[in-house]
Amino acid sequence: MSADYFVFRTLIADHPDPATASRALAMAEAAVLRRAADAINALPQDYECDPGWGDAAERLRRTADGIEEKATAPAAPATPGPTGRVAQLLDAIRTGRGRWTTVRAAQFYRDNGIEPPGAQWSRTRTVARGDLRDLAVWGHLTRHEEPGRQYYTLKTRKDVRP
C-alpha cells in the first residue's frame, strides 16, 4: 500500500468532512516544507562544498507556497450528482434494485448501447467496475464482499452511518 493511498484512506476518505481534512493535510505539508527550508538555511554555509543549499531552501518555500495557494483556493462548484453514463447506471440500479456486480453493470451498458463502439468486453467490465466503485465512494451504493466476489446494493437510510 502506498503512503499516498494510506493517507487518503485513513485521513481524508473516512473523515466526516473530506474537503476540510484534505485542506488541513495540505497546510500541514506546506508547514513541513517550510521547516525543512529553515533547517537548510540553518546549516553552516560552505560555498566551496555545496553552493546549492540556498537554491534548495528557495525551492522548498516555492513548493510550500503552491500547496498553500491550492489548498486555500475556493472550491469548484459541486455538481448536483452523477452525469452521463454513471447517472444512467444509477437510475438502472434504483429501478432494478438487487445486487449489482461488475458483470451486471457491464451487461446493462452493452444492452443499452452505452459502451463505446467496438469496445472489448474486458474494457466494458473495467469501466463498469470503476463506475460502481465511484458510486459507492460518492455515497449512492453500499459495497459488500463475499469470498471471491464483491457486489453493490443501493444505499438505504438504514445503511447511513450514525
Backbone bond lengths (Angstrom), bond angles and torsions (degrees), N, CA, C in turn:
res aa  C-N    CA-C-N  psi(-1)  N-CA   C-N-CA  omega(-1)  CA-C   N-CA-C  phi
1 M - - - 1.447 - - 1.528 107.72 -
2 S 1.323 116.96 129.01 1.452 120.34 -179.14 1.522 110.22 -74.72
3 A 1.324 115.46 157.85 1.466 120.38 179.44 1.523 110.67 -63.92
4 D 1.346 117.93 -39.25 1.467 120.58 179.54 1.525 110.81 -62.81
5 Y 1.328 117.42 -42.25 1.465 120.30 179.69 1.524 110.12 -65.90
6 F 1.343 116.48 -40.54 1.460 120.19 178.42 1.526 110.67 -60.56
7 V 1.324 116.73 -46.15 1.470 120.45 179.03 1.521 109.82 -61.98
8 F 1.321 117.25 -44.10 1.464 119.96 -179.81 1.517 111.00 -60.79
9 R 1.325 118.28 -49.20 1.471 121.43 -176.33 1.525 111.77 -67.01
10 T 1.338 117.31 -44.67 1.456 119.09 -172.30 1.518 113.58 -84.49
11 L 1.315 117.78 -34.27 1.453 119.09 -174.05 1.520 114.40 -103.45
12 I 1.308 117.76 -28.89 1.462 119.14 -172.76 1.516 112.41 -109.29
13 A 1.336 118.43 -57.17 1.465 121.07 -171.84 1.524 112.61 -62.53
14 D 1.337 118.31 -38.60 1.460 120.82 -177.61 1.523 113.22 -90.47
15 H 1.313 117.08 1.89 1.465 120.91 179.80 1.530 109.26 -76.43
16 P 1.341 117.96 144.16 1.472 119.48 179.75 1.527 113.05 -57.60
17 D 1.331 117.33 -30.96 1.461 120.84 177.94 1.526 108.15 -129.54
18 P 1.360 117.82 86.59 1.466 120.84 -174.90 1.524 114.18 -57.78
19 A 1.338 118.73 -32.93 1.462 120.57 -179.04 1.527 110.24 -65.16
20 T 1.317 117.51 -43.30 1.458 121.36 179.42 1.521 110.39 -65.97
21 A 1.325 117.22 -42.77 1.462 121.00 179.08 1.522 111.09 -62.09
22 S 1.314 117.17 -39.85 1.453 121.45 179.80 1.529 111.07 -64.68
23 R 1.336 116.69 -43.96 1.466 120.08 178.34 1.528 110.88 -63.77
24 A 1.344 117.38 -43.17 1.465 120.93 -179.96 1.523 110.79 -62.42
25 L 1.331 116.70 -40.09 1.457 120.47 178.71 1.528 110.75 -65.21
26 A 1.326 117.89 -40.77 1.467 121.56 178.60 1.525 110.58 -64.25
27 M 1.320 117.76 -41.26 1.464 120.88 179.41 1.534 110.28 -65.56
28 A 1.332 117.10 -37.80 1.467 120.70 177.58 1.524 110.17 -65.64
29 E 1.317 116.74 -39.80 1.466 120.61 178.40 1.525 110.47 -62.84
30 A 1.328 116.90 -42.12 1.463 120.64 178.09 1.527 110.89 -62.81
31 A 1.328 117.41 -40.03 1.468 121.00 179.43 1.532 110.63 -64.22
32 V 1.323 117.09 -39.41 1.466 120.81 178.37 1.529 110.16 -63.97
33 L 1.322 117.72 -41.68 1.464 120.89 178.81 1.519 111.10 -63.75
34 R 1.327 117.28 -39.68 1.469 120.44 178.34 1.539 110.58 -65.26
35 R 1.341 117.16 -39.66 1.472 119.62 177.64 1.529 110.52 -64.93
36 A 1.330 116.66 -37.03 1.466 119.92 177.54 1.531 110.22 -64.92
37 A 1.327 117.30 -40.42 1.465 120.89 177.89 1.521 110.28 -63.74
38 D 1.333 117.51 -41.44 1.469 120.70 177.70 1.532 110.83 -62.90
39 A 1.336 116.68 -39.39 1.460 120.34 179.12 1.525 111.15 -65.39
40 I 1.326 116.90 -38.34 1.467 120.30 177.80 1.517 109.85 -65.27
41 N 1.327 116.94 -42.92 1.468 119.76 179.96 1.529 112.09 -67.49
42 A 1.323 117.87 -25.03 1.458 121.26 -179.77 1.530 112.53 -78.82
43 L 1.322 117.22 -13.46 1.464 120.07 178.81 1.528 109.76 -66.15
44 P 1.335 117.73 149.93 1.472 118.99 177.79 1.526 109.97 -63.88
45 Q 1.318 114.56 136.69 1.459 119.97 -178.49 1.526 109.95 -77.94
46 D 1.308 115.60 122.26 1.453 121.70 175.69 1.521 105.91 -136.28
47 Y 1.318 115.17 87.34 1.461 120.07 -173.99 1.521 113.10 -66.88
48 E 1.336 116.98 -21.70 1.453 118.35 178.46 1.526 110.81 -71.87
49 C 1.363 116.94 -35.59 1.463 120.02 -177.15 1.520 112.61 -84.99
50 D 1.320 116.52 -43.84 1.463 118.35 -176.22 1.523 110.94 -152.36
51 P 1.331 116.98 89.71 1.468 119.60 -178.50 1.535 113.25 -76.74
52 G 1.338 118.88 -1.64 1.462 120.76 -174.90 1.512 114.86 -91.66
53 W 1.337 119.87 4.93 1.460 120.78 -177.16 1.517 111.88 -61.62
54 G 1.314 115.99 -42.84 1.471 119.56 179.91 1.513 111.27 -62.45
55 D 1.335 116.56 -39.05 1.462 120.57 177.83 1.525 111.04 -64.27
56 A 1.328 117.68 -40.30 1.462 121.69 179.83 1.522 110.35 -64.19
57 A 1.332 117.48 -43.62 1.469 121.03 179.11 1.517 110.39 -63.67
58 E 1.316 117.20 -41.92 1.474 120.15 179.86 1.528 111.32 -65.59
59 R 1.320 116.02 -38.70 1.468 119.70 178.12 1.533 110.71 -64.06
60 L 1.332 117.46 -41.46 1.467 120.74 177.05 1.530 110.93 -61.64
61 R 1.328 116.93 -42.45 1.470 120.31 179.52 1.535 111.46 -64.62
62 R 1.331 117.01 -41.48 1.479 119.89 177.93 1.533 110.82 -63.42
63 T 1.335 116.33 -41.09 1.463 119.76 177.96 1.521 110.24 -62.84
64 A 1.323 117.39 -43.32 1.467 121.34 178.36 1.534 110.53 -62.01
65 D 1.338 117.07 -41.14 1.474 120.04 177.69 1.525 110.85 -60.43
66 G 1.337 116.62 -43.13 1.467 120.49 179.52 1.515 112.46 -63.75
67 I 1.337 116.53 -40.84 1.465 120.54 179.29 1.516 109.95 -64.58
68 E 1.333 117.19 -45.11 1.470 120.48 179.89 1.529 111.16 -64.07
69 E 1.319 116.06 -40.61 1.469 119.66 179.73 1.528 110.88 -62.05
70 K 1.327 115.90 -43.07 1.462 120.06 179.59 1.532 111.03 -67.62
71 A 1.346 116.87 -38.38 1.468 120.74 -177.53 1.521 112.27 -71.17
72 T 1.323 117.64 -30.56 1.460 120.04 -177.11 1.524 112.78 -96.87
73 A 1.325 117.32 -2.34 1.466 120.37 178.13 1.523 109.28 -66.20
74 P 1.328 117.34 145.95 1.472 118.47 178.60 1.526 110.49 -61.52
75 A 1.309 114.72 141.71 1.461 120.62 -179.13 1.522 110.25 -68.71
76 A 1.308 115.13 147.74 1.462 120.45 176.44 1.526 108.54 -66.90
77 P 1.312 117.03 148.17 1.465 118.55 179.38 1.523 110.69 -60.21
78 A 1.315 115.02 135.30 1.462 120.38 -178.46 1.521 110.59 -72.43
79 T 1.306 114.77 141.42 1.461 118.65 175.88 1.520 108.04 -80.30
80 P 1.330 117.21 150.53 1.453 119.31 -176.95 1.525 114.31 -66.49
81 G 1.286 119.28 -16.58 1.456 121.76 179.58 1.519 110.28 165.67
82 P 1.321 116.47 -172.92 1.456 120.05 179.55 1.537 111.19 -60.63
83 T 1.301 115.86 149.62 1.461 121.04 179.27 1.522 109.84 -127.41
84 G 1.307 115.94 165.81 1.455 122.43 174.60 1.513 114.01 61.19
85 R 1.324 115.16 -132.77 1.459 122.95 -176.07 1.528 111.42 -58.57
86 V 1.328 117.43 -41.62 1.465 121.48 -177.32 1.531 110.28 -67.38
87 A 1.324 117.25 -37.52 1.465 120.65 177.59 1.532 110.40 -65.15
88 Q 1.319 117.12 -39.45 1.463 120.45 177.96 1.525 110.61 -64.47
89 L 1.334 116.32 -39.98 1.466 120.01 177.75 1.526 110.36 -64.38
90 L 1.322 117.52 -43.80 1.463 120.57 179.81 1.526 110.96 -62.35
91 D 1.330 117.63 -39.74 1.467 120.45 176.51 1.527 111.05 -62.16
92 A 1.326 116.58 -41.46 1.471 120.80 179.15 1.536 110.50 -64.72
93 I 1.320 116.62 -39.08 1.464 120.05 179.14 1.527 110.03 -66.76
94 R 1.328 116.42 -39.36 1.465 119.68 179.07 1.526 111.71 -64.93
95 T 1.321 117.46 -36.95 1.465 119.70 -179.51 1.521 111.98 -85.64
96 G 1.334 117.63 -35.42 1.455 121.43 -176.98 1.509 114.23 -83.63
97 R 1.314 117.04 -24.38 1.468 122.83 -178.69 1.520 111.45 51.16
98 G 1.309 116.25 -166.38 1.458 121.12 176.71 1.516 113.26 76.88
99 R 1.328 114.13 -166.28 1.458 122.29 -179.46 1.518 109.61 -84.72
100 W 1.330 116.14 133.48 1.458 121.37 177.36 1.520 108.91 -117.54
101 T 1.320 114.51 116.45 1.456 121.19 176.42 1.521 108.00 -102.48
102 T 1.310 115.02 172.51 1.456 120.54 176.41 1.531 110.18 -58.60
103 V 1.323 116.85 -41.92 1.470 120.64 -178.55 1.528 110.20 -64.75
104 R 1.327 117.18 -42.46 1.471 119.36 -179.43 1.527 110.67 -64.78
105 A 1.330 117.75 -41.67 1.463 120.69 178.79 1.533 110.77 -66.35
106 A 1.331 117.02 -41.66 1.470 120.27 178.54 1.523 110.71 -64.19
107 Q 1.333 116.90 -39.44 1.469 120.18 177.79 1.525 110.50 -65.04
108 F 1.345 117.08 -37.68 1.463 120.44 175.28 1.524 110.05 -59.86
109 Y 1.346 117.47 -45.14 1.467 120.57 178.18 1.522 110.95 -60.17
110 R 1.322 116.49 -45.60 1.459 120.93 -177.92 1.534 110.87 -65.25
111 D 1.333 117.67 -44.48 1.464 121.63 -178.20 1.526 112.51 -65.32
112 N 1.326 116.60 -30.00 1.462 120.47 -176.70 1.520 113.68 -102.20
113 G 1.333 116.82 9.34 1.460 120.68 175.97 1.516 113.83 67.09
114 I 1.319 117.24 26.50 1.464 120.90 -177.61 1.520 111.12 -86.58
115 E 1.324 116.91 -25.50 1.460 119.41 -178.74 1.526 110.16 -68.62
116 P 1.323 117.43 154.28 1.461 120.35 177.63 1.526 110.41 -62.68
117 P 1.318 118.63 144.76 1.467 120.74 179.80 1.531 110.80 -59.05
118 G 1.303 115.26 132.84 1.466 120.54 177.54 1.514 114.01 77.04
119 A 1.337 118.16 8.80 1.463 120.30 -178.70 1.525 109.87 -68.92
120 Q 1.311 116.21 141.43 1.454 121.00 176.09 1.519 109.04 -76.09
121 W 1.323 116.13 155.19 1.462 121.21 -178.73 1.532 110.73 -58.53
122 S 1.342 117.29 -39.28 1.466 119.77 -178.57 1.528 110.98 -63.71
123 R 1.318 117.36 -36.71 1.475 121.13 178.25 1.523 110.07 -68.47
124 T 1.325 117.42 -41.32 1.461 120.87 178.85 1.523 110.03 -63.59
125 R 1.327 117.24 -40.69 1.474 120.68 177.82 1.519 111.25 -64.64
126 T 1.334 117.03 -39.27 1.460 120.38 179.15 1.530 110.99 -63.07
127 V 1.321 116.57 -43.40 1.466 121.26 177.92 1.529 110.04 -63.85
128 A 1.324 117.15 -44.28 1.465 121.43 -179.68 1.530 110.70 -62.62
129 R 1.327 116.79 -41.30 1.466 120.80 178.99 1.527 110.37 -61.10
130 G 1.318 116.20 -44.66 1.463 120.27 179.08 1.522 112.41 -65.25
131 D 1.327 116.51 -39.38 1.471 119.95 -179.96 1.525 111.22 -66.26
132 L 1.326 117.63 -42.07 1.462 120.53 177.15 1.528 110.87 -63.06
133 R 1.329 115.55 -42.73 1.464 119.60 178.63 1.530 110.89 -62.04
134 D 1.332 117.15 -43.09 1.464 120.94 179.50 1.523 111.56 -63.48
135 L 1.326 117.00 -42.60 1.467 119.98 178.34 1.527 111.27 -62.19
136 A 1.330 116.51 -34.69 1.467 119.72 177.57 1.529 110.46 -69.91
137 V 1.325 117.11 -42.85 1.461 120.87 179.08 1.525 110.54 -63.18
138 W 1.324 117.32 -36.92 1.465 121.44 -179.14 1.527 112.25 -78.33
139 G 1.347 117.01 -3.25 1.452 120.16 174.08 1.515 116.18 93.45
140 H 1.324 118.71 9.60 1.463 121.21 -179.84 1.526 112.82 -88.29
141 L 1.337 116.75 -28.56 1.463 121.09 -176.12 1.527 110.65 -124.62
142 T 1.317 115.39 159.29 1.458 122.19 173.26 1.521 107.85 -112.05
143 R 1.324 116.37 131.30 1.469 121.34 -179.32 1.523 108.99 -90.66
144 H 1.328 115.74 134.72 1.460 122.37 177.41 1.522 107.79 -123.09
145 E 1.331 115.87 144.81 1.458 120.00 178.95 1.516 110.08 -126.77
146 E 1.308 115.01 136.22 1.457 123.84 171.90 1.518 105.67 -126.35
147 P 1.300 119.25 161.77 1.463 119.63 179.42 1.533 111.46 -54.93
148 G 1.317 115.85 119.01 1.452 121.56 177.73 1.517 115.11 75.40
149 R 1.334 118.33 12.40 1.462 119.49 -175.92 1.524 109.12 -158.10
150 Q 1.313 115.37 144.67 1.455 120.23 171.56 1.516 108.24 -135.14
151 Y 1.322 115.38 150.51 1.460 120.74 178.20 1.517 108.75 -149.56
152 Y 1.308 115.13 167.39 1.460 121.77 -177.75 1.522 109.62 -124.86
153 T 1.329 115.71 147.95 1.458 121.57 173.71 1.524 107.58 -129.66
154 L 1.312 115.33 158.41 1.448 120.78 178.30 1.517 108.78 -64.55
155 K 1.322 116.89 133.40 1.466 120.66 -178.58 1.524 108.20 -74.53
156 T 1.320 115.65 131.31 1.446 121.16 177.55 1.524 109.32 -107.93
157 R 1.299 116.84 174.19 1.469 119.57 -179.43 1.521 111.31 -62.11
158 K 1.341 117.25 -29.25 1.456 120.62 178.49 1.527 111.81 -67.53
159 D 1.338 117.02 -25.72 1.460 121.37 -176.82 1.530 112.68 -79.13
160 V 1.306 118.97 -13.41 1.462 122.29 -174.03 1.517 109.65 -73.14
161 R 1.333 115.66 138.02 1.473 120.70 179.15 1.520 109.44 -67.03
162 P 1.348 117.46 145.55 1.468 119.81 177.11 1.510 111.90 -71.34
